[in-house]
């Protein structure tokens, strides 16, 4: 497989993952994704933003989130995020430390 085809396939898979998380399964909470998989929608938006910055495209964390979420992050949270139990929050803090580093946002 040539490099261009590989990149196009990877991009298509990313778009499909984004569509699945944002349109088909917005009910799946970021905290559950992080606790089970070690990444969430915010990680994907951060990776997008970091890739842009590495290529000389200036993009803030909030701009990256808006691109990934298709709307301002706070709007998505208001429409989709539910309250998490203290146990889930504690599990998240550990998952965040292991997978992202530092303390949770």
C-alpha positions as CSV (number, residue, x, y, z in Angstrom):
1,X,0.0,0.0,0.0
2,X,1.4,3.4,-0.9
3,X,1.8,6.2,1.8
4,X,-1.0,8.4,0.5
5,X,-3.5,5.5,0.5
6,X,-2.5,4.6,4.1
7,X,-3.0,8.2,5.2
8,X,-6.4,8.4,3.5
9,X,-7.5,5.1,5.2
10,X,-6.3,6.3,8.6
11,X,-8.2,9.6,8.1
12,X,-11.3,7.7,7.1
13,X,-11.1,5.5,10.2
14,X,-10.6,8.6,12.4
15,X,-13.7,10.3,10.8
16,X,-15.7,7.1,11.4
17,X,-14.6,6.9,15.0
18,X,-15.5,10.6,15.5
19,X,-18.9,10.0,13.9
20,X,-19.6,7.0,16.0
21,X,-18.7,8.8,19.3
22,X,-20.4,12.1,18.4
23,X,-23.5,11.0,16.5
24,X,-24.2,7.4,17.2
25,X,-23.1,7.1,20.8
26,X,-23.1,10.6,22.5
27,X,-24.6,8.8,25.5
28,X,-21.3,7.1,26.2
29,X,-19.7,9.4,28.7
30,X,-16.1,10.6,28.4
31,X,-15.4,9.5,31.9
32,X,-16.4,5.9,31.0
33,X,-14.2,6.0,27.9
34,X,-11.3,7.2,29.9
35,X,-11.8,4.7,32.6
36,X,-12.2,1.7,30.3
37,X,-9.9,2.7,27.3
38,X,-7.5,5.3,28.6
39,X,-8.7,7.9,26.2
40,X,-11.8,10.0,25.5
41,X,-13.2,12.5,23.1
42,X,-11.1,15.2,24.8
43,X,-8.0,13.2,24.1
44,X,-8.9,12.8,20.5
45,X,-9.5,16.6,20.2
46,X,-6.2,17.3,21.9
47,X,-4.4,14.9,19.6
48,X,-6.0,16.7,16.7
49,X,-4.9,20.1,18.1
50,X,-1.3,18.8,18.8
51,X,-1.1,17.5,15.2
52,X,-2.1,20.8,13.9
53,X,0.4,22.7,16.0
54,X,3.2,20.3,15.0
55,X,2.4,21.1,11.3
56,X,2.5,24.9,12.0
57,X,-1.3,25.4,12.2
58,X,-2.0,27.5,15.3
59,X,-4.9,26.0,17.2
60,X,-5.8,26.3,20.8
61,X,-7.2,23.5,23.0
62,X,-10.6,25.0,22.8
63,X,-10.4,25.4,19.0
64,X,-9.4,21.7,18.7
65,X,-12.3,20.7,20.9
66,X,-14.7,22.8,18.8
67,X,-13.5,21.1,15.6
68,X,-13.8,17.6,17.1
69,X,-17.1,18.2,18.9
70,X,-18.6,20.2,16.0
71,X,-19.7,22.9,18.5
72,X,-18.3,24.6,21.5
73,X,-17.3,22.0,24.1
74,X,-19.4,23.6,26.8
75,X,-22.5,23.3,24.6
76,X,-21.8,19.6,24.0
77,X,-21.3,19.1,27.8
78,X,-24.6,20.8,28.6
79,X,-26.4,18.7,26.0
80,X,-24.7,15.3,26.7
81,X,-22.7,15.0,29.9
82,X,-24.3,13.5,32.9
83,X,-23.1,13.6,36.5
84,X,-20.6,11.0,37.5
85,X,-20.4,9.1,40.8
86,X,-17.6,9.7,43.2
87,X,-16.3,6.2,42.4
88,X,-16.2,7.0,38.7
89,X,-14.4,10.3,39.4
90,X,-11.7,8.5,41.5
91,X,-11.3,5.9,38.8
92,X,-11.0,8.7,36.2
93,X,-8.3,10.5,38.2
94,X,-6.2,7.3,38.2
95,X,-6.9,6.6,34.5
96,X,-6.0,10.2,33.6
97,X,-2.7,10.0,35.6
98,X,-1.7,6.7,33.9
99,X,-2.7,7.7,30.3
100,X,-2.3,11.5,30.2
101,X,-0.2,12.4,33.1
102,X,-0.6,15.0,35.9
103,X,-3.9,15.8,37.4
104,X,-7.3,15.8,35.8
105,X,-8.7,19.0,34.2
